[in-house]
């Protein structure tokens, strides 16, 4: 049985952050950095994700808020969730 989940994607104009994928059903946020590294952040609420999108500086929001969440590095977004 194939289970389809909603995934919200966003591209940034940030110096550090390139792209984000958010999976609301699992409270998972994937961030691809311009360096090429990709990280999976767990327990990120949809409200926090929306705050990231609305932040004047995505990089500053990441440093102040998201870097404190449990995370792991992933090889590519195709195996993200």
Steps between C-alpha positions, in 0.01 A plus 500: 500500500637839400466770763508856370594779736474872454839661449545877495801626306663842514807654334695770681689804379731456797879491495503177703162328454405379155183297539261354758257210495248467780291190575216617730372151581839411651616845618816454295693783340776440247734785420743496207786742551690671221805303614325187368427350841145395588364460853181355643353679805248315718208636700464824303142628522325641198483836678879501535538411133267787404704732725812396308333590170386837636830591668686804362816288510467122457861454608451697822178311577680172443783600735265627771235228484549195280856402584377397849273222365620139477652447157686258277672538166343334195667424168230638273141613512374199303557286811387769739171362628 
